[in-house]
């Protein structure tokens, strides 16, 4: 069997293929599901959509692939790299990993004794930037040389429980710490400022809008907040559902802030232009919305721990499409993507997952 690479060239498949086509089927309500038989060992599956009435939320052709990473790594976050590979944090093993999807090869960059990396993103310089809770430091890994540089938090800010990072339009890196802090790092000078979150513990996911505004989510605080990137002050924005457990945030092309509400099992969106909120309950029983990511078509992706699935939400039709994950409990904790691809880290399976779609 062959597959097309990023340049459209057919190359041999290096992973086993599930011997079943998973079809989009009609279901009640406004949701659709991609499901079917699965096996415990194959690492790829072909998912396609059948012709369906408009009410099923037909999604077009999708392809789900999974890639094993070294056992015990517990991959937490992912970030597609400029070279076509994918960075991932091995929180259980203290290294930054790099997967080559063409070959399945994984290389490891040790981050130092005591490392427990959580988040990873790719910066404007092309390097991987890691929030490392074990080291209590921001860590830069050069994409070419793999050289490691650490930026420790100030000594009066121990055990910040670092979570996630984002770059603003000036090139400054903003980060969160669940212990009740958020901060700013100037990569050029190494200057770092750490701020107390307005309601203490909880800062978790963080993201930047196309216009350069920075927002974070507070899981323990059940709110989101807008950071003034000049003063560092954070303004709390309350979602409509009380104690919803806002976990991750992501911006769409219009600057609307999408929120995964862990406790409530909902997907929320805040529109800064109107200061209005909307929320949608995920399908299924007692859903647990963990990660959220918006792709280049403004389709919104969410991982649901309870259903062991990824969901794609179409804001235009307000319909969910569910992609079931094979192999038992996966725990996809974070998603990022590039054109035509959404990647996630299945921490419970020591695998990375990708859903490919037509851009």
C-alpha positions in Angstrom: 0.0 0.0 0.0 1.2 3.6 -0.7 0.3 7.0 0.7 0.9 10.5 -0.6 3.5 12.5 1.3 3.4 16.3 1.9 4.4 16.9 -1.8 1.8 14.5 -3.1 4.3 11.8 -4.0 3.2 8.2 -3.3 5.5 6.4 -0.8 5.3 2.9 0.8 3.3 2.7 4.0 5.5 1.8 7.0 2.7 1.0 9.4 0.1 -1.8 9.4 -3.3 -0.9 8.1 -6.6 -1.6 9.7 -8.5 -4.0 7.5 -11.8 -2.1 7.8 -13.2 1.1 6.3 -14.8 3.3 8.9 -17.8 5.0 7.5 -19.6 8.2 8.5 -23.1 7.1 9.5 -26.3 9.0 10.2 -27.3 9.4 13.8 -30.0 11.2 15.7 -29.7 14.8 16.6 -27.0 17.1 15.0 -24.0 14.8 15.4 -22.2 12.2 13.2 -19.8 9.5 14.2 -16.8 7.8 12.5 -16.7 4.4 14.0 -16.1 0.7 13.2 -14.1 -2.3 14.1 -10.6 -1.8 15.4 -7.6 -3.9 16.2 -5.1 -3.5 19.1 -2.0 -3.5 17.0 -2.5 -1.7 13.7 -1.4 1.9 13.6 -3.3 3.3 10.7 -7.0 3.3 9.7 -8.8 4.6 6.7 -11.8 6.7 7.5 -14.1 7.9 4.8 -17.5 9.5 4.7 -20.5 8.0 2.9 -23.2 10.1 1.2 -25.4 11.3 4.0 -28.4 13.6 4.5 -27.4 17.2 5.6 -28.5 16.5 9.1 -25.7 14.0 9.7 -23.0 16.5 9.5 -21.0 14.7 6.8 -17.3 15.5 7.2 -15.5 14.4 4.1 -12.7 12.0 3.9 -10.6 11.6 7.0 -7.7 9.4 7.8 -6.6 8.4 11.3 -3.0 7.2 11.9 -1.3 6.4 15.2 2.5 6.2 15.8 4.0 4.4 18.8 6.7 6.2 20.8 9.0 4.7 23.4 7.2 3.0 26.3 6.9 4.9 29.5 7.3 8.3 27.8 3.7 9.4 28.5 3.6 11.9 25.7 1.7 15.0 26.8 1.8 17.8 24.2 2.7 17.9 20.5 3.8 20.5 18.0 4.3 19.9 14.3 7.9 20.9 13.4 9.1 22.9 10.4 10.9 19.8 8.9 7.7 17.8 8.6 8.2 16.0 11.8 6.4 16.4 15.1 7.8 17.4 18.5 6.3 15.8 21.6 7.0 16.1 25.3 7.7 12.8 27.1 6.5 13.9 30.5 7.2 10.5 32.1 10.7 10.2 30.8 12.1 13.7 30.8 12.9 14.3 27.2 11.6 16.1 24.1 10.9 13.7 21.3 10.8 14.1 17.6 8.8 11.8 15.4 9.4 11.4 11.6 6.0 10.4 10.3 7.5 9.1 7.0 9.5 6.5 8.8 8.1 6.3 12.3 11.5 7.0 13.7 11.7 8.8 17.1 14.7 10.7 18.3 15.1 11.9 21.9 16.6 15.1 23.3 17.2 14.8 27.1 16.2 18.0 28.9 18.1 17.4 32.2 17.8 15.6 35.5 14.4 16.0 37.0 12.7 17.0 33.8 9.0 16.5 33.4 8.0 18.5 30.3 4.4 19.4 29.8 3.9 21.8 26.9 5.8 22.3 23.6 5.3 24.8 20.8 7.4 26.0 17.8 8.6 29.5 18.1 9.2 32.2 15.5 12.8 31.1 15.4 11.8 27.5 14.4 13.0 26.1 17.7 10.9 23.9 20.1 10.0 25.8 23.3 9.0 23.6 26.3 7.3 24.3 29.6 9.0 21.9 32.0 7.3 21.5 35.4 10.1 19.3 36.7 12.8 21.7 35.9 10.6 24.7 36.8 12.0 26.3 33.6 11.2 27.2 30.0 13.5 25.2 27.8 14.5 26.0 24.2 15.6 23.1 21.9 17.3 24.2 18.6 15.6 22.5 15.7 18.9 21.9 13.8 21.6 21.3 16.5 19.2 20.0 19.2 21.1 22.2 21.6 19.2 22.8 24.9 19.0 26.1 26.7 17.1 26.5 30.0 15.4 29.6 31.3 14.7 28.9 35.0 12.0 30.7 36.8 13.1 33.1 39.6 14.1 31.4 42.8 11.2 33.1 44.6 8.8 31.2 42.2 9.5 27.6 43.0 7.1 24.7 41.9 5.1 26.8 39.5 3.7 23.6 37.8 4.4 25.0 34.4 1.8 24.2 31.8 1.7 25.8 28.4 3.2 28.6 26.4 2.4 31.0 23.4 4.3 33.7 21.6 2.8 37.2 21.2 3.4 39.3 18.1 6.4 41.0 19.5 8.2 37.7 19.9 7.8 37.4 23.7 6.9 34.1 25.2 4.0 33.9 27.6 3.4 30.9 29.9 1.2 29.5 32.5 1.7 27.7 35.8 -1.1 25.8 37.6 0.3 26.9 41.0 -1.3 30.3 40.3 1.1 32.2 38.0 1.6 33.3 34.5 4.7 34.9 33.0 6.6 36.5 30.2 10.0 35.6 28.8 12.0 37.8 26.4 14.0 35.1 24.4 16.5 37.7 23.2 17.6 38.9 26.6 16.4 36.1 28.9 14.5 38.6 31.0 11.6 36.9 32.7 8.7 38.4 34.7 6.2 36.2 36.7 2.8 37.5 37.7 0.3 36.2 40.3 -2.9 35.0 38.7 -5.8 37.1 39.9 -7.6 34.2 41.5 -4.7 32.0 42.4 -4.3 28.4 41.3 -5.4 27.2 37.9 -3.7 28.9 34.8 -3.5 26.1 32.2 -3.9 26.5 28.4 -2.9 29.8 26.7 -3.1 31.1 23.1 -2.6 34.1 21.0 -5.2 35.6 18.6 -4.4 36.7 15.0 -4.4 40.3 16.3 -1.9 39.5 19.0 -4.1 39.3 22.1 -3.1 36.6 24.7 -5.7 34.7 26.6 -5.3 31.9 29.1 -7.7 29.4 30.7 -7.8 28.7 34.5 -8.8 25.1 35.2 -9.1 25.5 39.0 -10.5 29.0 38.7 -13.1 28.2 36.0 -12.6 31.3 33.9 -10.5 32.6 31.1 -8.4 35.8 31.2 -7.0 38.3 28.8 -3.5 39.4 29.4 -2.4 43.0 28.7 0.9 42.2 27.0 2.3 45.7 27.9 1.5 45.8 31.6 1.1 42.1 32.3 -2.3 42.6 34.0 -4.9 39.9 33.5 -8.6 40.6 33.1 -11.0 37.8 34.1 -13.7 36.8 31.7 -16.4 34.5 33.2 -18.0 31.7 31.1 -21.8 31.3 31.6 -21.5 27.9 33.2 -20.4 28.0 36.8 -17.5 25.8 37.8 -17.1 24.6 34.2 -13.3 23.9 34.5 -12.0 25.9 31.5 -8.9 23.9 30.5 -7.6 24.9 27.2 -8.1 27.9 24.8 -7.5 28.5 21.1 -8.4 31.3 18.8 -10.0 31.1 15.4 -9.2 33.4 12.4 -11.7 35.9 13.7 -10.2 36.2 17.1 -13.0 34.3 18.9 -11.7 32.3 21.9 -12.7 28.6 21.9 -12.6 26.9 25.3 -12.6 23.2 26.4 -14.7 23.0 29.6 -13.5 19.9 31.4 -15.9 19.8 34.3 -19.0 20.7 32.3 -18.1 18.6 29.2 -18.8 21.6 27.0 -17.2 23.5 24.2 -17.5 27.2 24.7 -16.6 30.3 22.6 -16.2 33.9 23.6 -16.4 36.7 21.1 -14.4 39.7 22.2 -16.1 41.9 19.6 -19.5 41.4 21.2 -18.5 40.1 24.7 -20.9 37.3 24.1 -20.6 33.6 25.0 -22.0 30.4 23.5 -21.6 26.8 24.7 -22.4 23.3 23.3 -22.5 20.1 25.3 -20.4 17.4 23.8 -22.3 14.3 22.6 -22.2 11.2 24.8 -22.5 10.4 28.5 -20.7 12.6 31.0 -18.2 14.0 28.5 -14.8 15.4 29.5 -13.5 18.0 27.2 -9.7 18.3 27.5 -8.0 19.9 24.6 -9.2 22.3 22.0 -7.6 23.4 18.6 -8.9 25.3 15.6 -7.7 24.3 12.2 -7.0 26.5 9.2 -10.7 26.1 8.1 -12.0 27.3 11.4 -13.2 23.8 12.3 -12.9 23.2 16.0 -11.3 20.0 17.4 -11.8 18.7 21.0 -10.6 15.6 22.7 -13.1 13.8 25.0 -11.6 11.6 27.7 -14.9 10.0 28.6 -15.8 8.9 25.1 -12.1 8.1 24.1 -12.5 10.2 21.0 -11.7 13.3 19.1 -14.5 15.5 18.0 -14.7 18.0 15.1 -17.2 20.8 15.5 -18.4 22.9 12.6 -19.4 26.4 13.9 -21.5 27.0 10.8 -23.8 24.0 11.2 -23.2 23.6 15.0 -22.7 19.9 14.5 -20.1 17.5 15.9 -18.3 14.6 14.1 -16.8 12.0 16.4 -13.6 10.1 15.6 -13.3 7.1 17.9 -9.8 6.2 19.0 -8.7 2.5 18.7 -6.9 0.5 21.3 -8.7 1.4 24.5 -8.2 4.4 26.7 -6.0 7.0 24.9 -6.2 10.2 26.9 -5.3 12.7 24.2 -4.2 15.7 26.2 -3.4 18.3 23.7 -3.8 18.9 19.9 -2.0 21.1 17.4 -1.9 20.9 13.6 -0.8 22.2 10.3 -2.6 22.4 6.9 -4.6 19.2 6.5 -3.5 17.6 9.7 -4.5 17.6 13.4 -2.0 15.9 15.8 -2.5 14.8 19.4 -0.6 12.9 22.1 -2.3 9.8 23.4 -0.6 9.7 26.8 -2.2 6.5 28.0 -1.1 4.5 25.0 2.4 6.0 24.4 1.3 7.0 20.9 0.9 10.0 18.8 -2.3 10.3 16.7 -3.1 12.3 13.6 -6.3 12.9 11.7 -5.6 14.0 8.1 -8.3 15.8 6.0 -8.7 17.7 2.8 -7.7 21.4 3.4 
